[in-house]
Amino acid sequence: MTFDLQAHRGGAGLWPENTLEAFGRALALGVSTLELDVHLTAEDDVVVAHDPALADARRIRELTRADLPPTMPLLRQVAALLEDRDAAPVRVNLEIKYDALDAARLTSREAFVAKVVDALRIDGLVGRTSIQCFDWGVLDRVGDAEPALARNLLVSPKYLKPGDDGPSPWFDGLTVDADFVRTAAAQGFTAISPIHGSPFLSGVDDPAYEPFATEALIADAHAAGLTVIPYVVDDAPTMRHLVRAGADGLITNHPELLREVLAAEGLELPESFPG
């Protein structure tokens, strides 16, 4: 299986994140997957953006497409870019930005999933898309709405901790085993995307660094039938370590650096699709 080089928000360390410019340049560089985030507008357009609000604090969910910056693309524009570049091998890893701690000000899990799945069907992206989320309930609803979609669980210790009055709100009432990999596999998820370690902006060369995506975690996930794609890995030593530890892919802001690491490790590089 080819190593999955995922350009985080299109390659946020190189170009304006979550923009058509970033996605186009990532395709020209050569990545296997475009990673992106989506929100819904007031009119249920699926737009590509990380934060739920603009810089002036206006929330995307309460705005129309006309209210948003012209650099914020619709999901359908990313689909059109892939088609224009004839980039059939390139996949999309789409994070549904549902916030279990702020759900009342966004939308329900069901509504969010339904609109995203509809958009993916309309744009012909279902067969090449994985849905990722920290929220277990969102991923469950994705499986109910469209079983053909791959489902990747984003996970870090922060999202496994109990809430103020019970288990983590990100579990959506699901009983999650202390070995969360076992529960993820039982839910039929496709992959886990663990945070690589802490400090998040650091890496294996930092004496204070504590890995979360350990060799043992990767081995356990593989034994359970799950692929492992740690996030967000931006330094070469940590990239190299995780490649050698058996990770199936990496999400990175610096796809150009990961290409160098993969080449040095003798691994096949993703094809490029220039404009």
C-alpha positions as CSV (number, residue, x, y, z in Angstrom):
1,M,0.0,0.0,0.0
2,T,1.3,3.5,-0.9
3,F,2.1,5.7,2.0
4,D,-0.6,8.3,2.4
5,L,0.8,11.8,2.2
6,Q,-1.9,14.1,3.4
7,A,-1.6,17.9,2.9
8,H,-3.1,19.4,6.0
9,R,-5.5,22.1,4.9
10,G,-3.8,21.9,1.5
11,G,-0.3,22.5,3.0
12,A,-0.8,25.2,5.6
13,G,2.9,25.6,6.2
14,L,3.4,26.7,2.6
15,W,0.3,28.4,1.3
16,P,-2.9,30.0,2.6
17,E,-4.7,27.2,4.3
18,N,-8.0,25.7,3.0
19,T,-7.9,27.7,-0.2
20,L,-8.1,26.7,-3.8
21,E,-4.6,28.1,-4.2
22,A,-3.3,25.7,-1.5
23,F,-5.1,22.7,-2.9
24,G,-3.9,23.4,-6.4
25,R,-0.3,23.8,-5.3
26,A,-0.5,20.6,-3.3
27,L,-1.7,18.8,-6.4
28,A,1.1,20.2,-8.4
29,L,3.6,19.2,-5.7
30,G,2.3,15.7,-5.4
31,V,0.2,14.4,-2.5
32,S,-2.0,11.4,-2.1
33,T,-4.7,13.2,-0.1
34,L,-6.1,16.7,0.4
35,E,-7.0,17.2,4.0
36,L,-9.6,19.9,4.7
37,D,-12.3,21.1,7.1
38,V,-15.9,22.0,6.5
39,H,-18.6,24.1,8.0
40,L,-22.2,24.9,7.0
41,T,-23.5,28.3,6.1
42,A,-26.9,29.7,7.0
43,E,-28.1,28.3,3.7
44,D,-26.5,24.9,4.2
45,D,-23.7,25.4,1.7
46,V,-20.7,23.2,2.6
47,V,-17.7,25.6,2.8
48,V,-14.1,24.8,3.4
49,A,-12.8,26.5,6.6
50,H,-11.2,25.5,9.9
51,D,-12.6,27.9,12.4
52,P,-16.4,28.3,13.0
53,A,-16.2,32.1,12.9
54,L,-14.5,34.8,10.8
55,A,-11.9,37.1,12.2
56,D,-14.6,39.5,13.2
57,A,-16.3,36.8,15.3
58,R,-19.3,36.3,12.9
59,R,-20.2,32.7,12.8
60,I,-20.2,30.9,9.4
61,R,-23.3,29.0,10.3
62,E,-25.1,32.4,10.6
63,L,-23.8,33.8,7.3
64,T,-24.7,33.3,3.7
65,R,-22.1,32.5,1.0
66,A,-22.1,36.1,-0.1
67,D,-21.0,37.2,3.4
68,L,-17.9,35.0,3.3
69,P,-14.4,35.9,2.0
70,P,-13.9,35.0,-1.7
71,T,-10.9,32.9,-0.7
72,M,-13.2,30.5,1.3
73,P,-14.1,27.8,-1.2
74,L,-17.2,25.7,-1.5
75,L,-16.6,21.9,-1.3
76,R,-17.8,21.7,-4.8
77,Q,-15.0,24.0,-6.0
78,V,-12.5,21.5,-4.6
79,A,-14.3,18.7,-6.5
80,A,-14.1,20.8,-9.6
81,L,-10.4,21.4,-9.1
82,L,-9.7,17.7,-8.8
83,E,-11.6,17.1,-12.0
84,D,-9.9,20.0,-13.9
85,R,-6.5,18.5,-12.9
86,D,-7.6,15.0,-13.9
87,A,-6.4,14.0,-10.4
88,A,-8.3,10.8,-10.1
89,P,-5.9,9.0,-7.7
90,V,-6.0,11.9,-5.2
91,R,-8.3,11.4,-2.2
92,V,-10.1,13.9,0.1
93,N,-9.9,13.6,3.9
94,L,-12.7,15.8,5.1
95,E,-13.0,16.9,8.8
96,I,-16.6,17.6,9.9
97,K,-16.0,20.5,12.3
98,Y,-18.7,19.5,14.8
99,D,-17.9,20.8,18.3
100,A,-19.5,18.7,21.1
101,L,-18.8,21.5,23.5
102,D,-20.6,24.2,21.4
103,A,-23.2,22.1,19.6
104,A,-26.1,24.4,20.3
105,R,-24.6,27.2,18.4
106,L,-23.7,25.1,15.3
107,T,-26.1,22.4,14.2
108,S,-27.0,18.8,15.2
109,R,-24.8,15.9,14.3
110,E,-27.6,14.5,12.1
111,A,-28.1,17.7,10.1
112,F,-24.3,18.4,9.7
113,V,-23.7,14.8,8.4
114,A,-26.7,14.8,6.1
115,K,-25.7,18.0,4.4
116,V,-22.1,16.9,3.9
117,V,-23.0,13.5,2.6
118,D,-25.5,15.1,0.2
119,A,-22.8,17.4,-1.1
120,L,-20.3,14.5,-1.5
121,R,-22.8,12.6,-3.5
122,I,-23.7,15.5,-5.7
123,D,-20.0,16.2,-6.4
124,G,-19.2,12.6,-7.0
125,L,-16.7,12.4,-4.1
126,V,-18.0,9.6,-2.0
127,G,-15.7,6.9,-3.4
128,R,-12.6,8.9,-2.8
129,T,-13.4,10.6,0.5
130,S,-12.8,9.7,4.2
131,I,-14.6,11.6,6.9
132,Q,-12.6,12.4,10.0
133,C,-13.9,13.8,13.3
134,F,-13.0,13.8,17.0
135,D,-16.7,13.1,17.7
136,W,-17.6,9.5,17.8
137,G,-21.3,10.2,17.2
138,V,-20.6,12.1,14.0
139,L,-18.7,9.1,12.6
140,D,-21.5,6.7,13.6
141,R,-24.0,8.9,11.7
142,V,-21.7,9.0,8.7
143,G,-21.8,5.2,8.6
144,D,-25.5,5.2,8.8
145,A,-25.9,7.8,6.1
146,E,-23.4,6.5,3.6
147,P,-21.6,3.2,4.4
148,A,-19.2,3.7,1.4
149,L,-17.5,6.6,3.1
150,A,-14.3,5.7,5.0
151,R,-14.4,6.9,8.7
152,N,-11.3,8.1,10.5
153,L,-11.3,8.8,14.2
154,L,-9.2,11.8,15.2
155,V,-8.0,11.2,18.7
156,S,-5.8,12.6,21.5
157,P,-5.8,12.4,25.3
158,K,-7.8,15.6,25.5
159,Y,-10.8,14.1,23.7
160,L,-10.7,10.9,25.8
161,K,-10.9,12.6,29.2
162,P,-14.1,12.6,31.2
163,G,-16.3,15.7,31.1
164,D,-17.5,17.6,34.2
165,D,-20.4,15.3,34.7
166,G,-19.5,12.0,33.1
167,P,-17.6,10.4,30.2
168,S,-16.2,12.6,27.4
169,P,-18.9,14.6,25.6
170,W,-17.1,13.6,22.3
171,F,-18.3,10.0,22.9
172,D,-21.9,10.9,22.3
173,G,-23.0,8.5,25.0
174,L,-21.0,5.6,23.5
175,T,-19.2,3.4,26.0
176,V,-15.6,3.6,25.0
177,D,-13.2,1.0,26.2
178,A,-10.0,2.2,28.0
179,D,-8.4,0.6,24.9
180,F,-10.1,3.1,22.5
181,V,-8.7,1.2,19.5
182,R,-10.9,-1.8,20.4
183,T,-14.1,0.4,20.4
184,A,-13.1,2.2,17.2
185,A,-12.7,-1.2,15.5
186,A,-16.0,-2.4,16.9
187,Q,-17.7,0.7,15.5
188,G,-16.5,-0.2,12.0
189,F,-14.2,2.8,11.7
190,T,-11.6,2.7,9.0
191,A,-8.6,4.4,10.6
192,I,-7.4,6.3,13.6
193,S,-5.6,9.6,13.3
194,P,-3.9,10.1,16.7
195,I,-2.1,13.2,17.6
196,H,1.6,12.4,17.2
197,G,2.7,13.5,20.6
198,S,3.2,16.4,23.0
199,P,4.3,19.1,22.9
200,F,2.3,19.3,19.8
201,L,4.7,21.7,18.0
202,S,7.7,19.6,19.0
203,G,8.9,16.2,18.0
204,V,11.1,13.3,18.8
205,D,14.3,15.4,19.0
206,D,12.8,17.3,22.0
207,P,13.9,15.8,25.3
208,A,10.5,16.8,26.8
209,Y,8.6,15.1,23.9
210,E,6.1,12.4,24.9
211,P,4.7,10.3,22.0
212,F,1.1,9.4,21.7
213,A,1.3,7.6,18.3
214,T,3.6,5.0,19.7
215,E,4.8,1.8,17.9
216,A,2.6,-0.1,20.3
217,L,-0.5,2.0,19.4
218,I,0.2,1.5,15.7
219,A,0.6,-2.2,16.1
220,D,-2.6,-2.5,18.2
221,A,-4.5,-0.6,15.6
222,H,-3.2,-2.7,12.7
223,A,-4.1,-5.9,14.7
224,A,-7.6,-4.5,15.0
225,G,-7.8,-3.9,11.2
226,L,-7.4,-0.1,11.4
227,T,-5.0,2.1,9.5
228,V,-3.0,4.7,11.3
229,I,-2.5,8.3,10.1
230,P,-1.0,10.6,12.8
231,Y,-1.6,14.3,12.8
232,V,0.0,17.0,12.3
233,V,3.6,16.1,11.8
234,D,5.9,18.8,10.5
235,D,9.5,17.9,11.3
236,A,11.6,15.4,9.5
237,P,12.9,13.4,12.5
238,T,9.3,12.7,13.7
239,M,8.1,12.0,10.2
240,R,11.0,9.5,9.7
241,H,10.3,7.9,13.1
242,L,6.6,7.4,12.4
243,V,7.3,6.0,8.9
244,R,9.6,3.5,10.4
245,A,7.2,2.7,13.2
246,G,4.6,1.5,10.7
247,A,2.3,4.5,10.2
248,D,0.2,4.2,7.1
249,G,0.2,7.9,6.4
250,L,0.8,11.3,7.9
251,I,-1.1,14.6,8.0
252,T,1.3,17.4,7.6
253,N,1.5,21.2,6.9
254,H,4.7,20.5,5.0
255,P,4.1,18.0,2.3
256,E,7.3,19.0,0.5
257,L,9.3,17.9,3.6
258,L,7.4,14.6,3.9
259,R,8.1,13.9,0.2
260,E,11.8,14.2,1.0
261,V,11.6,11.8,3.9
262,L,9.6,9.3,1.9
263,A,12.1,9.5,-0.9
264,A,15.0,9.0,1.5
265,E,13.2,5.9,2.9
266,G,12.9,4.5,-0.6
267,L,9.1,4.8,-0.6
268,E,7.0,5.6,-3.7
269,L,6.0,9.2,-4.0
270,P,2.5,10.4,-5.0
271,E,2.0,11.6,-8.5
272,S,1.9,15.3,-9.2
273,F,-1.0,17.0,-11.1
274,P,0.2,20.4,-12.3
275,G,-2.2,23.0,-13.6
